[in-house]
Amino acid sequence: MKKFVCHYALLRFRPFVETGEFANVGVVLMAPDVGFFGYRLLTHYSRITRFFHQLDRGVYLRGKGLFKQEIDRFAADLRRLAIGDGHAPLDLALAGQLFTEFVRPREAMLQFDDQRIALADDPQAKLDALFDHYIERNFVTREYQERLLETMVRKLLVGRQLGAAYRAEKVGNPEFTVNFSVRPSP
């Protein structure tokens, strides 16, 4: 199956310039070879209101609504001018320039991260996968968290030059076991 070049950027909500803190709230993706432009935005906002608890939720909701209108306007212009709407020919160079301009960094509460590129068989499926990974964080499983904790403990032991003094071992009983780094008995 043929792979298509997909240009994408993550949309970030950064209400307090002073702290630089942000939350990923959306993704836009363009695959000009097949005339595709799509986006997905975070639909629930509890994560935003919990993280930025001092901020009135209406600020995020109004901002998101206005930004959605801007994305829809851009999508219509992009289709009309460069990636085809049935009337205009495909113009890959113009599509790239328009997308780059659209996602360029700006000082605003909602702003795009750096533009990235991926290859995909199906641009819509790639958009969904990127959204699931970067916005919904579907990679955060129990196994992921255990592996992260194990890596942190290993780095701590090696950093203190204690790595050779410990080995991995399962501790527990047949119903419940936990992996630990244990010091071998003398």
Secondary structure, DSSP 8 states (H G I E B T S, - for coil): ---EEEEEEEEEE---TTT---EEEEEEEEEGGGTEEEEEE----HHHHHHTTTS-HHHHHHHHHHHHHHHHHHHHHHIIIII-SSSS---HHHHHHHHHHHTS--SSSEEE---EEEEES-HHHHHHHHHHHHTS-TT--HHHHHHHHHHHHHHHHHHTT-GGG-EEEEEE-SS-EEEEEE----
